[in-house]
Amino acid sequence: MTAPEITIASPADRDTVVGSLVAAFIKDPVLRHLFPDEETYPRYAAAFFGHLFDKRVHKATIWTIGGGASVAIWEPPAAGHESPEGDLAAHYPAEVLARVQAYDEAVHAALPAFPFWYLGVLGTHPDSAGRGWGRLVMRAGLDRASADGLPAILETSNPANVELYRRAGWEVVRSVSDPLPTWIMQQPTR
């Protein structure tokens, strides 16, 4: 059986992609730190992933498979970091926005100063897990980074993911302890 085609997301894919990511990250340490309340998690996580989708969809750097069941949201090399504050302020109360900003600032302070491709989100809807689709959509972004002659960077706060990423060729290059343990990983230029 062959895997479905990898596609670049379009604005029409937004609802499916966001829905897949909300479901995929329901137990993720970062998302549960940012949005710990069970009642508000779906709404707050949807705003979070929708924000990331909207920022990147027109850059053609969101790869999907299975109609959006597995998603890799990549950020191409950029001149500077954009804070999520303005776009998300309308969606969150002050304490939630403060957690989002604190995590964002801590991670981005730990990222390298040299140009790189950034794997901001990699997730698969639980109904499609175990098919290897996450690795396939991740590979599409890695291929793009390689074509540009640049390394790829990601961060994870899920200890189980560190070993999964290592098996895919990533190396831990730095860690952050606050606001929660987070590992910065790099895939060297291929």
C-alpha positions as CSV (number, residue, x, y, z in Angstrom):
1,M,0.0,0.0,0.0
2,T,1.4,3.4,-1.0
3,A,1.1,6.5,1.1
4,P,-1.2,9.3,-0.1
5,E,0.4,12.2,-1.9
6,I,2.1,14.9,0.0
7,T,0.6,18.3,-0.8
8,I,1.3,21.9,0.1
9,A,-1.6,23.3,2.2
10,S,-3.9,26.0,0.8
11,P,-6.2,28.3,2.7
12,A,-9.0,25.8,2.0
13,D,-7.2,23.2,4.1
14,R,-7.3,25.4,7.3
15,D,-10.1,23.8,9.1
16,T,-8.9,20.2,8.5
17,V,-5.3,21.0,9.4
18,V,-6.2,22.9,12.6
19,G,-8.6,20.1,13.6
20,S,-5.9,17.5,13.1
21,L,-3.4,19.5,15.2
22,V,-5.8,20.2,18.0
23,A,-6.5,16.4,18.3
24,A,-2.8,15.5,17.8
25,F,-1.5,17.8,20.6
26,I,-4.2,17.2,23.2
27,K,-1.7,15.6,25.6
28,D,1.4,17.5,24.5
29,P,3.4,19.1,27.4
30,V,3.6,22.5,25.7
31,L,0.0,22.8,24.7
32,R,-1.2,21.6,28.1
33,H,1.1,24.1,29.8
34,L,-0.3,26.9,27.6
35,F,-3.9,25.7,27.8
36,P,-4.4,23.5,30.8
37,D,-8.1,23.8,31.1
38,E,-10.0,20.9,29.5
39,E,-13.0,23.1,28.6
40,T,-11.1,25.8,26.8
41,Y,-8.3,23.7,25.3
42,P,-10.1,23.0,22.0
43,R,-10.9,26.7,21.4
44,Y,-7.5,28.0,22.6
45,A,-5.5,25.4,20.7
46,A,-7.5,26.0,17.5
47,A,-6.7,29.7,17.8
48,F,-3.0,28.9,18.3
49,F,-2.7,26.5,15.4
50,G,-4.9,28.7,13.2
51,H,-2.5,31.6,13.9
52,L,0.5,29.5,12.8
53,F,-1.4,28.2,9.7
54,D,-2.4,31.7,8.7
55,K,1.2,33.0,9.1
56,R,2.7,30.3,6.9
57,V,0.1,29.1,4.4
58,H,1.0,31.8,1.8
59,K,4.7,30.9,2.2
60,A,3.9,27.4,0.8
61,T,5.7,25.8,3.7
62,I,2.9,23.7,5.2
63,W,3.1,20.1,4.0
64,T,0.2,17.7,4.5
65,I,-0.7,14.2,3.7
66,G,-4.0,12.3,4.0
67,G,-6.1,15.3,3.4
68,G,-4.5,17.2,6.3
69,A,-4.4,14.2,8.7
70,S,-0.6,14.7,9.1
71,V,0.9,18.2,9.0
72,A,4.3,19.8,9.1
73,I,4.3,23.6,9.5
74,W,7.7,24.9,8.6
75,E,9.1,28.5,8.8
76,P,11.7,29.4,6.2
77,P,14.8,31.4,7.2
78,A,13.7,34.9,8.3
79,A,15.3,38.1,9.2
80,G,13.7,38.2,12.7
81,H,11.3,36.6,15.1
82,E,7.7,37.7,15.1
83,S,5.9,37.7,18.4
84,P,2.5,36.0,18.5
85,E,1.1,38.7,20.8
86,G,-0.9,40.9,18.5
87,D,-2.7,38.2,16.5
88,L,-3.6,36.1,19.5
89,A,-4.5,38.8,22.1
90,A,-8.1,38.8,20.9
91,H,-8.4,35.0,21.6
92,Y,-6.9,34.7,25.0
93,P,-7.3,36.1,28.5
94,A,-4.2,37.9,29.9
95,E,-2.9,34.9,31.8
96,V,-3.1,32.6,28.8
97,L,-1.5,35.2,26.6
98,A,1.3,35.6,29.1
99,R,2.1,31.9,29.1
100,V,2.1,31.8,25.3
101,Q,4.5,34.8,25.2
102,A,6.8,33.4,27.9
103,Y,7.2,30.1,26.1
104,D,7.7,31.8,22.7
105,E,10.3,34.1,24.1
106,A,12.2,31.3,25.9
107,V,12.4,29.1,22.9
108,H,13.3,31.8,20.4
109,A,16.0,33.1,22.7
110,A,17.6,29.6,22.5
111,L,17.4,29.3,18.7
112,P,20.6,29.8,16.7
113,A,21.6,33.1,15.1
114,F,22.5,31.5,11.7
115,P,19.9,31.0,9.0
116,F,17.8,27.8,9.3
117,W,14.5,26.2,8.4
118,Y,12.3,25.8,11.5
119,L,9.9,22.9,12.0
120,G,7.4,24.7,14.2
121,V,4.7,22.0,14.2
122,L,4.6,18.3,13.3
123,G,1.5,16.5,14.1
124,T,-0.8,13.6,13.0
125,H,-4.5,13.2,13.9
126,P,-4.7,10.2,16.3
127,D,-7.0,8.4,13.8
128,S,-4.1,8.4,11.3
129,A,-1.2,7.7,13.7
130,G,1.2,4.9,13.1
131,R,1.3,5.1,9.3
132,G,4.6,7.0,9.1
133,W,2.9,10.1,7.6
134,G,4.5,12.4,10.1
135,R,8.0,11.4,8.9
136,L,6.9,11.9,5.3
137,V,5.7,15.5,5.8
138,M,8.7,16.2,7.9
139,R,11.0,14.9,5.1
140,A,9.4,17.4,2.6
141,G,10.6,20.3,4.7
142,L,14.0,18.7,5.3
143,D,14.3,18.3,1.5
144,R,13.6,22.0,1.1
145,A,16.1,23.0,3.8
146,S,18.7,20.7,2.1
147,A,18.0,22.3,-1.3
148,D,18.7,25.7,0.3
149,G,21.9,24.3,1.9
150,L,20.6,25.1,5.4
151,P,20.2,23.1,8.6
152,A,16.8,22.5,10.1
153,I,15.8,23.3,13.7
154,L,12.9,22.2,15.9
155,E,12.0,22.2,19.6
156,T,10.1,19.7,21.6
157,S,9.0,19.5,25.2
158,N,7.9,15.9,25.0
159,P,10.7,13.7,26.3
160,A,9.4,10.7,24.2
161,N,9.8,12.8,21.0
162,V,13.5,13.4,21.6
163,E,14.3,9.7,20.8
164,L,11.9,9.7,17.8
165,Y,13.6,12.7,16.3
166,R,17.0,11.2,17.0
167,R,16.1,8.2,15.0
168,A,15.2,10.5,12.2
169,G,18.6,12.2,12.2
170,W,18.0,15.1,14.6
171,E,20.5,16.0,17.4
172,V,19.9,17.8,20.6
173,V,21.9,21.1,20.5
174,R,20.5,23.0,23.4
175,S,17.9,22.8,26.1
176,V,15.7,25.2,27.9
177,S,14.5,24.6,31.5
178,D,11.9,27.4,31.9
179,P,9.0,27.7,31.6
180,L,9.1,23.9,31.0
181,P,11.9,21.5,29.8
182,T,12.4,21.9,26.1
183,W,15.0,20.4,23.8
184,I,16.2,22.3,20.7
185,M,17.2,19.9,18.0
186,Q,19.0,20.3,14.7
187,Q,19.2,18.3,11.6
188,P,22.5,19.1,10.0
189,T,22.7,20.2,6.3
190,R,22.5,17.2,4.1
